[in-house]
Amino acid sequence: MHTRTLLLTPWYFPIKVLRWQDAVKMKYEETVDVVVEYDDEIRSPSVTWRVPAVLRLRKMAKTGRPRVKFSRRNVYQRDGHRCQYCGEKKPACELSYDHVVPRCAGGRTTWDNIVTACRACNTRKDDQTCDEAGMWPLRAPRRPATLPIAPPLFERDVPREWQGFTAGLAD
């Protein structure tokens, strides 16, 4: 049986991969529309449903002022997947993040002290301050007010039912 369901925004942009159980709950609560179903069925004494493959939210959840969560992926997104020392754009697998003020000098892992760095620059800077290493970030690190919605990370073998919605996103 298929165990994953793709969740889309109301305007059909992929935002999350759900467990099939959560997808069925959302369908039952009528917060989503089923776009595509798998052939697999789930049964209860009173109902038989096909397992949802792709769901679309009927409306986005309203939140107060969104606060962007600190994560490695969000730091890379804030910095445009660009090393903040040499300026090269790289895929996430070739990036790391660097403490501008090293932890050994009291630097903390926060939005205001972390920048995206390629492995070569991060190794070169090591645990030195910017002045000691002679390396300064291209842009000062800061907490972003917002970030664009990023699609979920997909494996290369996405289910056939998802392919029209994930084209160009599985890198």
C-alpha positions in Angstrom: 0.0 0.0 0.0 1.1 3.5 -0.7 2.1 5.3 2.5 2.8 8.9 1.4 0.4 11.7 0.2 1.5 14.9 -1.4 -0.1 18.1 0.0 -0.6 21.1 -2.2 -1.4 24.7 -1.5 -4.8 26.1 -2.8 -2.9 27.2 -5.9 -1.4 23.7 -6.5 2.2 24.2 -5.2 3.7 21.2 -3.3 4.3 22.1 0.4 4.4 18.8 2.3 4.5 15.0 2.2 2.0 13.5 4.6 1.4 10.0 6.0 -1.6 8.5 4.4 -3.4 8.4 7.8 -3.1 12.2 8.2 -4.3 12.6 4.6 -7.4 10.5 5.3 -8.1 12.6 8.5 -7.8 15.8 6.5 -10.2 14.4 3.9 -12.7 13.4 6.6 -12.4 16.9 8.2 -13.1 18.4 4.7 -10.1 20.7 4.9 -8.7 19.4 1.6 -9.9 18.3 -1.9 -8.6 15.0 -3.2 -6.9 15.7 -6.6 -5.5 12.2 -7.3 -6.0 8.8 -5.6 -4.0 5.6 -5.5 -5.7 2.3 -6.5 -5.3 1.1 -2.9 -8.4 1.1 -0.7 -9.0 1.6 3.0 -12.2 0.2 4.5 -14.2 0.6 7.7 -17.6 -1.0 8.4 -19.4 2.0 6.9 -17.1 3.5 4.2 -14.6 2.5 1.6 -12.2 5.1 0.3 -9.3 5.0 -2.1 -6.0 6.2 -0.5 -5.3 9.9 -1.4 -2.2 10.4 -3.5 -2.4 14.2 -3.9 -4.5 16.6 -1.8 -5.1 20.3 -2.2 -5.8 22.6 0.8 -9.0 24.4 0.4 -7.5 27.5 2.1 -4.2 28.3 3.8 -4.2 28.4 7.5 -4.2 32.0 8.8 -1.4 32.7 11.2 -0.4 35.8 12.9 2.9 37.3 12.0 4.9 34.3 10.7 8.2 33.8 12.4 10.7 32.0 10.2 12.0 28.9 11.9 15.8 28.6 12.2 17.0 25.6 10.2 19.9 24.7 8.0 17.5 24.6 5.0 16.1 28.0 5.8 19.6 29.5 6.2 20.5 28.2 2.7 17.3 29.6 1.3 17.9 33.0 2.9 21.4 33.1 1.4 20.2 31.9 -2.0 22.3 28.7 -1.8 25.3 31.0 -2.2 28.5 30.8 -0.2 28.7 34.1 1.7 32.5 34.1 1.5 33.3 33.3 -2.2 29.8 33.9 -3.7 29.5 30.6 -5.5 26.1 29.1 -5.8 26.0 25.4 -4.9 23.5 22.6 -4.3 22.6 22.0 -0.6 24.7 18.8 -0.4 27.9 20.9 -1.1 27.1 23.6 1.5 27.5 23.9 5.3 26.8 26.8 7.6 29.5 28.8 9.3 29.4 30.7 12.6 30.6 34.2 11.8 31.8 34.6 15.4 33.1 31.1 16.1 31.5 29.1 18.9 34.9 28.9 20.6 34.8 32.7 20.8 31.3 32.7 22.3 29.3 32.8 19.0 25.9 31.3 19.1 23.9 29.3 16.5 21.4 32.0 15.7 20.1 33.8 12.5 22.4 36.7 13.3 25.6 34.6 13.5 25.2 31.9 10.8 25.9 32.2 7.1 25.9 29.7 4.3 29.4 28.6 3.4 30.9 26.1 0.8 33.0 23.4 2.4 36.3 24.9 1.1 35.6 28.4 2.6 34.3 26.9 5.8 37.5 24.8 6.1 39.7 27.8 5.3 38.0 30.0 7.9 38.0 27.2 10.5 37.4 28.5 14.0 38.8 32.0 13.4 37.1 35.3 13.5 36.5 37.1 10.2 39.4 39.5 11.0 41.8 36.6 11.8 40.8 34.7 8.6 40.6 37.8 6.4 37.2 36.6 5.3 33.9 38.5 5.7 30.4 37.5 4.6 29.1 39.2 1.5 25.9 40.1 3.4 25.5 40.5 7.2 23.4 37.6 8.6 20.0 38.5 9.9 16.7 36.9 10.7 14.5 37.0 7.6 11.0 38.4 8.1 9.7 35.9 5.5 10.9 33.3 3.1 9.2 32.0 0.0 7.4 28.7 0.4 9.9 26.0 -0.4 8.7 22.7 -1.9 9.4 19.6 0.1 12.5 17.6 -0.6 11.7 14.7 -2.9 13.6 11.5 -3.5 14.2 10.7 -7.1 11.5 8.0 -7.2 8.3 10.0 -6.6 5.1 8.1 -7.1 3.7 8.2 -10.7 0.5 9.9 -9.3 2.6 12.9 -8.1 4.7 13.5 -11.3 2.6 16.3 -12.8 2.8 18.2 -9.5 6.6 17.7 -8.8 8.1 18.3 -12.3 11.3 20.2 -12.0 11.4 20.0 -8.1 13.1 16.6 -7.6 16.8 17.6 -8.0 
